[in-house]
Amino acid sequence: MKRIPFYAALAVLCLAVTDCTSGKKKMEIKMKPYPQTAKVDVTDDYHGTVVADPYRWLEDDNAPETAAWVAAENEVTFDYLSQIPYRPAIDKRLTELWNYEKIGTPTRVGDRYFYFRNDGLQNQSVLYMLDSLDDPQPEVFLDPNTLSTDGTAALNSVAFSEDGKYMAYGIARSGSDWVELFVKEVPSGRVLDDVVRWVKFSGANWAADSKGFYYSGYDEPTKGSELSGQNQFQKIYYHKLGTPQSEDELVYADPSHPLRYFTGFDDGDQGRYLFVSVSEGTSGKQLMYKRVGVREPFRVFLKGFDYEHAVAKVRDNMLYLYTNEGAPNYHLLRMDVRFLPSPAEKILPEHPEMLLQSVSFVGDYIFAVYMKDASSRVYQYQLDGTLVREVQLPGIGTVSGFGGDDDSTETFYTFSTFTAPPAVYRYDLETGESTLFAAPEVKFNPEDFVTEQVFFASKDGTQVPMFLSYRKGLKKNGKNPVYLYGYGGFNAPLTPGFSPTNIAMMEQGVIYASVNLRGGNEYGEEWHKAGMLANKQNVFDDFIAAGEYLVRNKYTSSRKLAIAGGSNGGLLVGACMTQRPDLFAVAFPQVGVLDMLRYHLFTVGWGWVVEYGSSENPEQFEYIYKYSPLHNIKDGVCYPATMITTGDHDDRVVPAHSFKFAATLQQAQGCDKPVLIRIDTNAGHGAGKPTAKRIAEAADMLSFFFWNTDTEYVPAE
């Protein structure tokens, strides 16, 4: 990785003031003063409660004043980080750990196989094509690294047509959620003239006849509002190959409901039925259908929006439905697609102790991925639900994959843990035998580390699980630095996964703690509901209780405890550091939702109202206002050393959240602990971020973490 110029000067400084080998702190960082952030007289009246918003002007992402503020804040941040003497050593070690071959799960398309591969430090993974699994020279089919000079053009989605002749792929640029769809001919590798723009939260869903695809898009936004304007009136279109986007057929629109998501797809079997999935936010679905080629309206066959519904498969006129209606842990039902809504037959009943995470259909089998205590279990069934076998996984961890077609005789899956990078396995459908396809070699010894799962009581007595990963030989003396990570929302679980950054931390004696907070779906829909809307405070209580457990059991102390989380996890960190500033030494709110009163006014923030509630609702305002991080910062309180991170192209959680939070916290901080904001350029919410940017950000965060917890840095041997 290219070095930043100040490293050379820093090395000289390091020799003069500190022992660079050990990294012991023997110097004080001289911080530049924070920018003088102007205040404006802006207030809002929320149902009789007047709330000031003095940094409202920072919401204008196109204003030159905002750009100047961003530049000034970054100058303070990077000057601070440049003075940490071991930051170059951390960068070097992260680069070494990141530099390993990464192989994705293969997909068979016709007579060929496709898989993603990264040789180690490539900014984006490359899609390869093989004639067989033994092909010694796979062919580069699509290399996103050629699409931009800085690696910020990322592949967002890939979809092959039913006949295997075409591949539609989405490209997102500079971290934005906006996507352009292109089409590539598989046999020739030729990119067609077809281009579809202004697509968001959608890929291409090919029609069964492979002559075109369905997608969801928006009208072109007005200039200047692309990254912050509210997205309304999503529509479903059909794009016929060989025609311009201007001729795309409007399949479905709902002018009476501008704030809904719509996804369109046909049955994938004979292409006789077209389905539309509707949602008002991040949870709760409605399903509609109609016959293809018949002039008739869409009919609702599963009403929204109290439950999750998904069409898992249509085969031989039978629709397989994955749903949590009547089953908080989900089950799989089957009904006749010709007579919807028809009586439903239970194929995979709800399991009382495991969450059914996903189902896939490969050959004449169903593969069901379950989650128990936040780790994976996989079972193979016949199409009528008869159990064939449990798939024997390599250990306790997280699995993905199990894709294929009706004529497949094999499938592939990937397995990973906190201390083992993702390994790919080929699975024989008939014998149940797993054989290793690809296993990465990372420059560390996994035998040096161990993971344990503990359970602790939250504030209301609820038992909450947490994974702790660390170097063997740990002593519970209250002196170990801890990096506590959480999310807790949107029905999303935190399961074991590998990260080079976590290894770099654990090498230095850090305990990496991943906690399964309420709001996720680790224990089904009831676990989710226990952490949403009026119950959101439970999530923060769980996270705080996790920190207290680690301190009470002498894993660490409050002087060594860092908390981190991104997006909804950024909200988590912001809420917990303002509620219990005494408990944490360091805080990393990453791309966080921090202004809970105005989040719904930007881009797709309205979609989170079903999870959080809205300040426009008097009852919901009351509980949102109590925990909104921006509005609970108090003057004179000593808050943890804080580094806020965001990207200038984040159009999921707009950077104004982080800007306003940083300005407020800098003004209110009651002690000399630093409050920095790191604003990445040509970067968004996180998806598709190039490797070089990931390493640079990780090096900055680890340096800040170690420095502000007085953690000695010893370069790895």
C-alpha positions in Angstrom: 0.0 0.0 0.0 1.3 3.4 -0.9 2.6 5.3 2.2 1.3 8.7 3.3 4.2 11.2 3.0 4.2 12.1 6.7 5.4 8.6 7.7 9.0 9.5 6.9 9.0 12.5 9.1 7.1 10.6 11.7 9.8 7.9 11.9 12.4 10.6 12.8 10.0 12.0 15.4 9.5 8.5 16.8 13.2 8.0 17.3 13.4 11.1 19.3 10.4 10.7 21.7 9.5 7.0 22.0 10.6 3.5 21.8 9.1 2.5 18.4 9.6 -1.2 18.8 7.6 -1.5 21.9 5.2 1.4 21.1 5.2 2.5 24.8 3.6 5.9 25.1 6.2 8.4 26.1 4.8 11.5 24.5 1.7 13.6 24.4 -0.1 14.3 21.2 -0.4 17.9 20.4 -3.9 18.4 19.0 -4.8 21.1 16.6 -7.8 23.1 17.8 -11.2 21.9 16.5 -12.7 24.0 13.8 -15.0 26.8 15.0 -18.3 25.4 13.9 -20.9 28.1 13.4 -24.3 27.9 15.1 -27.5 28.9 13.5 -30.8 29.8 15.3 -33.0 26.9 14.1 -35.6 25.2 16.2 -38.3 22.7 15.7 -41.5 22.2 17.7 -42.2 18.5 18.2 -45.7 18.2 19.7 -45.0 21.0 22.1 -41.3 20.2 22.8 -39.0 22.8 21.2 -35.7 21.3 20.0 -32.7 23.4 18.8 -30.7 22.3 15.8 -27.8 24.8 15.7 -25.8 22.8 13.1 -28.6 22.3 10.6 -26.5 23.9 7.9 -24.2 20.9 7.9 -27.0 18.9 6.3 -26.3 20.6 3.0 -23.8 18.3 1.4 -23.4 20.6 -1.6 -22.6 23.8 0.3 -19.0 25.2 0.2 -19.2 25.9 3.9 -19.8 22.2 4.6 -16.9 21.2 2.3 -14.6 23.6 4.2 -15.7 22.2 7.5 -15.1 18.7 6.3 -11.6 19.6 5.2 -10.8 21.3 8.5 -12.1 18.4 10.6 -10.1 15.9 8.5 -7.0 18.1 9.0 -7.4 17.8 12.8 -8.0 14.1 12.6 -5.2 13.0 10.4 -2.7 15.3 12.1 -3.6 13.6 15.4 -3.3 10.1 13.9 0.0 11.0 12.3 1.5 11.6 15.7 0.8 8.0 17.0 4.2 6.5 16.6 3.2 2.9 15.8 0.5 3.7 13.3 2.9 2.7 10.4 3.7 -0.6 12.0 -0.1 -1.3 12.4 -0.6 -0.4 8.8 2.1 -2.8 7.8 0.8 -5.7 9.8 -2.8 -5.1 8.6 -1.5 -5.2 5.0 0.3 -8.5 5.7 -2.8 -10.0 7.2 -5.1 -8.8 4.4 -2.8 -10.1 1.8 -4.2 -13.6 1.3 -6.1 -15.3 -1.6 -9.8 -15.0 -1.1 -12.0 -17.5 -3.0 -15.8 -17.1 -3.2 -18.4 -19.9 -3.4 -18.6 -21.3 -7.0 -21.8 -21.1 -9.0 -22.5 -23.5 -11.9 -24.1 -21.8 -15.0 -24.8 -24.3 -17.7 -21.5 -26.2 -18.3 -19.3 -23.5 -16.7 -18.4 -22.5 -13.2 -18.0 -18.9 -11.9 -16.4 -17.7 -8.7 -14.9 -14.6 -7.2 -11.2 -14.4 -6.4 -9.0 -11.7 -4.8 -5.3 -12.3 -5.0 -4.9 -10.5 -1.7 -4.7 -6.8 -1.9 -6.8 -6.1 -5.0 -9.3 -3.4 -4.3 -12.2 -5.4 -5.7 -12.6 -9.2 -6.2 -12.5 -10.5 -9.7 -15.1 -12.8 -11.3 -13.6 -15.8 -13.0 -15.0 -18.4 -15.3 -13.9 -22.0 -15.4 -14.8 -24.8 -17.9 -14.5 -27.3 -15.1 -13.5 -27.4 -11.5 -10.1 -28.8 -12.6 -9.5 -26.0 -15.0 -5.9 -24.9 -14.4 -6.3 -21.5 -16.1 -9.6 -19.8 -15.1 -10.6 -16.9 -17.3 -11.2 -13.4 -16.0 -14.8 -12.7 -16.8 -15.3 -9.4 -15.1 -12.7 -7.3 -13.3 -14.2 -4.3 -11.5 -10.7 -3.0 -10.8 -10.6 -1.8 -14.4 -13.6 0.4 -14.0 -12.0 3.1 -11.8 -8.4 4.2 -11.0 -8.9 4.2 -7.3 -10.9 1.0 -6.9 -14.1 2.7 -5.9 -16.3 1.2 -8.6 -17.7 -1.9 -7.1 -19.8 -4.9 -8.3 -23.1 -4.6 -6.5 -25.0 -7.7 -7.9 -24.6 -10.5 -10.4 -27.5 -12.4 -12.0 -27.4 -15.0 -14.8 -30.2 -15.6 -17.1 -32.2 -18.8 -16.9 -30.6 -20.2 -20.1 -27.1 -19.2 -18.9 -26.4 -17.0 -22.0 -26.3 -13.6 -20.2 -25.1 -12.1 -17.0 -26.7 -8.9 -15.7 -24.5 -7.0 -13.2 -24.8 -3.8 -11.1 -22.0 -1.3 -10.6 -22.1 1.1 -7.7 -19.6 4.0 -7.6 -17.8 5.8 -4.7 -19.9 3.9 -2.2 -23.3 5.2 -3.3 -26.4 3.0 -3.2 -27.2 4.1 -6.8 -26.6 1.3 -9.2 -26.2 1.0 -13.0 -27.1 -2.3 -14.6 -25.2 -3.8 -17.5 -25.4 -7.0 -19.4 -22.6 -9.3 -20.6 -22.9 -12.2 -23.0 -21.5 -15.3 -21.4 -20.1 -17.3 -24.4 -18.4 -14.3 -26.0 -17.7 -12.0 -23.0 -19.1 -9.1 -25.0 -20.7 -6.3 -23.0 -24.1 -5.4 -24.6 -25.3 -1.9 -25.2 -28.0 -2.3 -22.5 -27.6 0.2 -19.6 -30.2 0.8 -16.9 -29.6 3.7 -14.5 -31.1 5.1 -11.3 -31.6 1.6 -9.7 -31.5 1.4 -5.9 -31.9 -1.7 -3.6 -32.4 -3.9 -6.6 -30.6 -6.1 -9.0 -31.8 -7.8 -12.1 -34.4 -10.6 -11.8 -34.4 -12.4 -15.1 -37.6 -13.5 -16.7 -38.0 -17.3 -17.2 -37.6 -16.9 -21.0 -34.2 -15.0 -20.6 -35.3 -12.3 -23.0 -35.2 -9.6 -20.3 -35.3 -8.8 -16.6 -37.3 -7.0 -14.0 -35.8 -4.3 -11.8 -36.8 -1.6 -9.3 -35.8 2.0 -9.9 -36.6 5.6 -9.2 -37.1 8.7 -11.4 -33.9 10.5 -12.0 -33.3 12.8 -9.0 -32.8 16.5 -9.4 -29.3 17.7 -9.7 -27.6 18.2 -6.4 -30.0 15.9 -4.5 -28.6 12.6 -5.6 -26.9 11.7 -2.3 -29.3 13.3 0.2 -32.8 13.8 -1.3 -35.6 11.6 -0.1 -36.2 8.6 -2.5 -39.9 8.3 -3.3 -42.1 6.3 -5.7 -40.0 3.3 -6.5 -41.4 1.4 -9.5 -40.9 -2.0 -11.1 -39.9 -2.1 -14.7 -39.2 -4.8 -17.3 -36.2 -4.3 -19.5 -36.1 -6.2 -22.8 -32.6 -7.0 -24.1 -31.5 -4.9 -27.0 -33.8 -2.0 -26.2 -33.0 1.4 -24.6 -34.1 2.1 -21.0 -36.6 4.7 -22.3 -38.6 1.8 -23.7 -38.7 -0.3 -20.5 -42.2 -1.5 -19.6 -43.7 -0.1 -16.3 -44.8 -3.3 -14.5 -46.0 -1.9 -11.2 -46.3 1.5 -9.5 -48.3 2.7 -6.6 -48.7 6.6 -6.7 -50.8 6.5 -3.4 -47.8 5.1 -1.4 -44.6 7.0 -2.3 -42.6 5.5 0.6 -42.7 1.8 -0.2 -40.3 -0.7 -1.7 -41.3 -3.0 -4.6 -39.6 -6.0 -6.0 -40.8 -7.9 -9.1 -40.0 -11.4 -10.3 -41.7 -14.2 -12.2 -42.1 -17.8 -11.1 -38.8 -18.9 -12.6 -40.4 -22.2 -13.6 -42.5 -21.6 -16.8 -42.8 -17.8 -16.5 -46.6 -17.9 -16.1 -46.9 -15.9 -13.0 -45.5 -12.5 -12.0 -45.0 -11.6 -8.3 -44.5 -8.4 -6.5 -43.1 -8.2 -3.0 -44.1 -5.0 -1.2 -42.7 -3.5 2.0 -43.1 -0.3 3.9 -39.6 -0.5 5.5 -37.0 -3.0 6.5 -39.4 -5.6 7.9 -42.9 -6.8 7.0 -43.9 -7.9 3.5 -47.0 -8.2 1.3 -47.1 -10.5 -1.7 -49.2 -10.0 -4.8 -49.3 -11.9 -8.1 -50.9 -11.9 -11.6 -50.7 -14.0 -14.7 -48.0 -13.0 -17.2 -49.4 -11.7 -20.5 -52.9 -11.3 -19.1 -54.5 -7.8 -18.7 -55.5 -8.1 -15.1 -54.5 -6.3 -11.8 -52.2 -7.7 -9.3 -54.0 -9.6 -6.5 -52.9 -9.7 -2.9 -52.5 -13.3 -1.7 -50.5 -12.5 1.5 -51.5 -9.3 3.1 -48.9 -7.0 4.7 -47.2 -5.9 6.8 -47.2 -7.8 10.1 -45.1 -10.7 8.9 -42.1 -11.6 6.7 -43.0 -13.6 3.5 -40.7 -14.7 0.7 -41.3 -16.9 -2.3 -38.5 -19.5 -1.9 -39.2 -21.5 -5.0 -41.9 -22.3 -7.6 -41.6 -25.8 -9.0 -44.1 -28.1 -10.7 -46.9 -25.6 -9.9 -46.1 -25.6 -6.2 -45.1 -22.4 -4.5 -42.8 -22.8 -1.5 -43.2 -20.0 1.0 -40.7 -19.0 3.6 -42.6 -17.1 6.3 -42.8 -16.3 10.0 -46.6 -15.9 10.1 -47.7 -18.2 12.8 -44.1 -19.2 13.4 -41.7 -16.6 15.0 -38.8 -18.9 14.2 -40.0 -19.3 10.6 -41.3 -22.3 8.7 -41.6 -23.4 5.1 -45.0 -23.9 3.5 -46.2 -25.2 0.2 -49.3 -24.2 -1.8 -50.6 -24.5 -5.3 -49.6 -21.5 -7.4 -52.5 -21.9 -9.7 -55.1 -21.2 -7.0 -53.6 -18.6 -4.8 -54.3 -18.1 -2.0 -54.6 -21.9 -1.6 -54.4 -24.1 1.5 -50.9 -24.3 2.8 -49.0 -27.6 3.6 -46.2 -27.4 6.2 -43.0 -28.8 4.6 -40.6 -27.6 7.3 -42.4 -26.9 10.6 -41.1 -24.2 13.0 -38.3 -25.5 15.2 -38.8 -24.3 18.8 -35.0 -24.0 19.5 -33.6 -22.9 16.2 -34.3 -20.0 13.7 -34.8 -21.1 10.1 -32.5 -18.5 8.4 -32.8 -19.5 4.8 -33.9 -22.3 2.4 -32.5 -23.2 -1.0 -33.5 -25.8 -3.6 -30.7 -27.8 -5.2 -31.4 -30.9 -7.3 -34.3 -32.7 -5.7 -33.5 -31.4 -2.2 -34.1 -28.6 0.2 -31.2 -27.2 2.2 -32.3 -25.4 5.4 -29.8 -23.2 7.2 -30.7 -22.8 10.9 -29.2 -20.7 13.6 -28.8 -21.9 17.2 -27.2 -19.5 19.7 -25.9 -17.4 16.8 -24.1 -20.2 14.9 -25.1 -22.3 11.9 -26.7 -25.7 11.5 -27.6 -27.1 8.1 -30.0 -29.9 7.2 -30.8 -31.6 3.9 -34.5 -32.5 3.2 -36.4 -34.1 0.4 -39.0 -31.8 -1.3 -41.8 -33.2 0.9 -39.9 -32.3 4.0 -38.4 -35.7 4.9 -35.1 -35.3 6.6 -32.1 -36.8 4.6 -29.3 -35.8 6.9 -27.6 -33.0 8.9 -24.7 -31.5 7.0 -21.6 -32.0 9.0 -19.9 -28.6 9.3 -16.2 -28.2 10.2 -17.1 -26.7 13.5 -19.1 -23.9 15.3 -19.3 -20.9 12.9 -21.2 -19.3 10.0 -22.1 -21.0 6.8 -23.3 -19.5 3.4 -23.9 -20.9 0.0 -25.9 -24.1 -0.9 -27.0 -22.7 -4.3 -27.8 -24.7 -7.4 -30.4 -25.7 -10.0 -33.0 -28.4 -10.4 -30.5 -30.6 -12.2 -27.6 -30.1 -9.9 -25.8 -33.1 -8.3 -23.5 -30.9 -6.2 -23.5 -27.6 -4.3 -20.9 -25.4 -2.6 -20.8 -23.7 0.8 -18.4 -21.4 2.7 -17.6 -21.8 6.4 -15.8 -19.3 8.6 -15.2 -18.6 12.3 -13.7 -15.7 14.3 -10.3 -17.3 13.9 -10.6 -19.2 10.6 -10.9 -17.4 7.3 -13.7 -18.5 4.9 -13.0 -22.0 3.5 -15.0 -23.3 0.5 -16.4 -26.9 0.3 -18.0 -29.0 -2.4 -20.9 -31.0 -1.2 -22.2 -34.2 -2.9 -26.0 -34.2 -2.8 -26.3 -38.1 -2.8 -23.5 -39.1 -0.5 -23.5 -36.0 1.8 -19.7 -35.9 1.6 -18.0 -32.5 1.9 -14.6 -32.0 0.2 -12.4 -29.0 0.5 -12.4 -26.8 -2.6 -10.3 -23.8 -1.4 -8.8 -22.9 2.0 -6.9 -19.5 2.3 -3.6 -19.2 4.0 -3.3 -16.2 6.2 -0.1 -15.1 7.9 -1.0 -15.9 11.4 -1.4 -19.1 13.5 -5.0 -19.8 14.3 -4.0 -22.2 17.0 -2.8 -19.2 19.1 -6.4 -18.0 19.6 -9.6 -19.3 21.1 -13.3 -18.3 21.1 -15.7 -18.8 24.0 -19.4 -18.0 24.2 -20.7 -16.6 27.4 -24.2 -15.5 28.5 -25.0 -12.6 30.8 -28.0 -11.0 32.3 -29.2 -7.7 30.9 -30.9 -5.0 32.9 -34.3 -6.8 32.9 -32.8 -10.2 33.5 -32.8 -11.4 29.9 -30.0 -13.8 29.1 -27.9 -12.4 26.2 -25.1 -14.3 24.4 -21.6 -12.9 23.6 -18.6 -14.4 21.8 -15.2 -13.6 23.2 -12.1 -14.3 21.0 -8.6 -13.8 22.3 -5.1 -15.1 22.5 -4.7 -18.3 24.5 -3.3 -17.8 28.0 -5.6 -14.8 28.8 -5.4 -13.6 32.4 -8.6 -12.2 33.9 -6.8 -9.4 35.7 -8.9 -6.4 34.5 -6.0 -5.2 32.4 -6.9 -6.5 28.9 -8.1 -4.1 26.3 -11.5 -5.1 24.8 -13.1 -4.2 21.5 -16.8 -4.6 22.1 -18.9 -4.8 18.9 -22.6 -4.9 18.4 -25.5 -4.1 16.1 -28.9 -5.0 17.6 -31.6 -4.2 15.0 -33.3 -4.8 11.7 -33.7 -8.5 12.3 -30.0 -9.0 11.5 -27.9 -11.4 13.4 -24.2 -11.2 14.4 -22.6 -14.6 13.7 -19.0 -15.7 13.8 -16.9 -14.2 11.0 -13.3 -13.7 10.1 -11.6 -10.3 10.0 -7.9 -9.6 9.5 -8.4 -6.5 11.7 -9.6 -8.6 14.6 -6.6 -10.8 14.3 -4.3 -7.8 14.4 -6.1 -6.7 17.6 -6.0 -10.1 19.3 -2.2 -10.4 18.6 -1.8 -7.4 20.9 -3.8 -9.0 23.7 -7.1 -7.5 22.8 -10.3 -9.4 23.5 -12.7 -9.1 20.5 -16.2 -9.3 21.9 -19.2 -9.7 19.6 -22.6 -9.5 21.4 -25.9 -10.7 20.2 -28.2 -7.9 21.2 -32.0 -7.9 21.1 -33.2 -6.3 17.9 -31.4 -8.9 15.8 -33.0 -12.3 14.9 -30.7 -14.6 16.7 -33.7 -16.0 18.5 -36.4 -15.3 16.0 -39.0 -12.5 15.6 -39.7 -12.2 19.3 -36.0 -11.3 19.8 -36.3 -8.7 17.1 -39.4 -7.2 18.5 -37.9 -6.9 21.9 -35.4 -4.4 20.5 -37.5 -2.2 18.2 -39.8 0.7 18.4 -40.7 1.4 22.1 -38.4 -1.5 23.1 -35.3 0.0 21.5 -33.8 0.9 24.9 -33.4 -2.9 25.6 -30.7 -2.9 22.9 -28.7 -0.3 24.7 -29.3 -1.9 28.1 -28.0 -5.2 26.6 -24.8 -3.5 25.3 -24.2 -1.7 28.5 -24.7 -4.9 30.5 -22.2 -6.6 28.2 -19.6 -4.0 29.1 -20.4 -4.3 32.8 -20.1 -8.1 32.6 -16.6 -7.8 31.1 -15.5 -5.4 33.8 -17.1 -7.3 36.6 -15.5 -10.5 35.6 -12.1 -8.9 35.2 -11.7 -9.4 31.5 -11.1 -5.6 31.3 -11.7 -2.3 33.0 -13.5 0.8 32.0 -10.1 2.4 31.1 -9.5 -0.4 28.5 -13.0 -0.9 27.1 -13.8 0.3 23.5 -17.2 0.1 21.8 -17.8 0.0 18.1 -20.7 -0.4 15.7 -21.8 0.7 12.2 -25.0 2.1 10.8 -27.7 1.0 13.3 -24.6 -0.1 15.3 -23.4 3.5 15.1 -26.7 4.5 16.8 -26.0 1.8 19.4 -22.6 3.3 20.2 -23.9 6.9 20.2 -26.7 6.0 22.6 -24.5 4.0 25.0 -21.7 6.5 25.1 -24.1 9.3 26.0 -26.0 7.1 28.5 -22.9 5.6 30.2 -19.9 7.7 29.4 -18.1 6.5 32.5 -18.1 2.9 31.3 -16.2 3.2 28.1 -12.7 4.5 27.3 -13.1 4.7 23.5 -16.1 4.9 21.2 -16.3 4.4 17.4 -19.7 5.4 16.1 -19.4 4.3 12.4 -21.7 5.7 9.7 -24.2 6.0 12.5 -27.9 7.0 12.7 -27.4 9.7 15.3 -30.1 12.3 14.7 -33.2 10.3 15.4 -35.6 13.2 14.9 -34.7 13.9 11.3 -33.3 10.6 9.9 -36.5 9.8 8.0 -36.2 13.0 5.8 -33.1 11.8 3.9 -32.8 9.3 1.0 -34.3 6.0 2.3 -34.4 6.8 6.0 -38.2 6.6 5.8 -37.8 2.8 5.5 -36.5 2.6 9.1 -39.7 4.1 10.6 -41.1 0.5 11.1 -38.0 -0.2 13.2 -37.5 3.0 15.1 -40.7 5.0 14.9 -40.9 8.6 13.8 -40.6 12.0 15.5 -43.8 12.9 13.5 -45.8 10.6 15.8 -46.3 12.1 19.2 -46.0 8.8 21.1 -43.0 7.6 19.2 -41.3 11.0 19.5 -41.3 10.6 23.3 -39.2 7.5 23.4 -37.0 8.4 20.4 -36.0 11.7 21.9 -35.0 10.0 25.1 -32.2 8.1 23.4 -31.4 10.1 20.3 -27.6 10.4 20.5 -27.3 13.9 19.1 -30.0 15.2 21.5 -28.6 13.6 24.7 -25.1 15.1 24.6 -24.7 17.3 27.8 -22.2 20.1 28.2 -19.4 19.4 30.6 -19.6 15.6 30.7 -16.4 13.7 30.1 -17.2 11.5 27.1 -15.0 8.6 25.9 -12.2 9.3 23.4 -14.3 9.2 20.2 -13.5 8.8 16.6 -16.6 9.1 14.4 -16.3 7.6 10.9 -18.4 8.4 7.8 -18.1 8.7 4.0 -18.8 11.7 1.8 -20.9 9.5 -0.6 -22.9 7.7 2.1 -26.5 8.0 0.8 -27.8 5.3 3.1 -27.1 7.1 6.4 -26.2 10.6 5.2 -23.0 12.0 6.7 -24.9 14.9 8.2 -25.7 12.6 11.1 -22.0 12.3 11.9 -21.2 15.9 11.1 -23.8 17.3 13.6 -22.9 14.7 16.2 -19.2 15.6 16.0 -19.7 19.3 16.1 -22.0 19.0 19.2 -19.7 16.6 21.0 -16.6 18.7 20.4 -18.3 21.7 21.9 -19.7 19.8 24.9 -16.7 17.6 25.8 -15.9 18.1 29.5 -12.3 16.7 29.5 -9.3 16.4 27.3 -10.3 13.2 25.7 -10.2 13.7 21.9 -13.3 13.9 19.7 -12.4 13.3 16.1 -14.3 12.7 12.9 -12.8 10.8 10.0 -14.5 11.6 6.8 -13.5 9.3 3.9 -13.7 10.7 0.4 -15.3 8.7 -2.5 -16.7 6.3 0.1 -20.1 5.5 1.2 -21.9 3.3 3.8 -19.3 0.5 3.5 -20.4 -1.9 0.8 -17.9 -2.1 -2.0 -15.2 -0.1 -0.2 -11.8 -0.9 -1.8 -9.3 -2.9 0.1 -6.8 0.0 0.3 -9.4 2.2 2.1 -10.4 -0.6 4.4 -6.8 -1.1 5.6 -6.2 2.6 6.0 -9.4 3.1 8.1 -8.6 0.0 10.2 -5.1 1.3 10.8 -6.4 4.6 12.0 -9.0 3.0 14.3 -6.6 0.6 15.9 -4.0 3.3 16.4 -6.6 5.5 18.1 -7.9 2.5 20.2 -4.5 1.5 21.4 -3.3 5.0 22.1 -6.4 5.9 24.1 -6.4 2.7 26.2 -2.6 2.9 26.9 -2.2 -0.4 25.1 1.4 -1.3 24.3 1.9 -2.2 20.7 4.4 -4.9 19.9 5.0 -5.7 16.2 4.3 -9.3 15.3 7.3 -11.5 14.7 
